């Protein structure tokens, strides 16, 4: 059998399978995932507006059961490592907010029932700001914050 014919048949079979999946609505992950997230929360310009859009309330309570692991000084605001751990029982989600960013809501993690209350991520910070972790536990919002100074090349700028 001619090699180009085999390649053509393989590609045709793959494209046919994808076409059938798209036609039967089996292949629409962007639509499914987009339904879970609030575009208004991610485009909100204040922490309060983001929380109101995301959770329906901006009422949060400070908690010692939330620990934030972030550097005191970030030499590169484009890549700031942040870890959040909570011992709150029944933690449902962890959200990360940076008030001095253009859009404060940076990330949302939905936690399963058997999931440990721990996340680790890298975020962008445009300038010195607090990093706020908001944990939803048993329907209530709890928070902790840590100040992170963003410098240019570690020069204290």
Phi, psi and omega in degrees: 000139181294135182299319180292329177293319178298316179298316179298316181294318178298315180294321179296318179296316180297314180295323177296319179296315178297318180298319178295317180296317179293317181296329181264011177065025176277340185243076178222052184297327181294323179291321180292313182292324182295332181291339182277339187250148180265109178298325180292327178293318181285340179258000179298148185262353177227158178299316181298316180295321179296315180293321177299317180290321184282313187248351181086359178206150176255006183280112179233154182240132178294145182218137175278353180276005178242125179243132178250127176252102180215154180290150174291322178233124177257118181285339180225107181294346179284340182218091179247118181281129181227133174237141178229132177228138179227146175250011177296134179287141177070032179297126183260325181204158173231126178243144178246128180232143177232101186305325183273003172280157179301319174239105188299325182288115184262319183202153174226131176240122175269128184257138175283169183298325182263011183273139173291148180278066181218133173223157176217129184208172173243135181234166173258138175230123183281337176198175181306134184194169168280149168253123184248128174254126178244122180249128174265120182223124180051040175083356180249156180254131178236152183216161170214157179219159177216133178282134177232121179269124179262125179243166176262106178065022178075018184264013178076016182279000000 
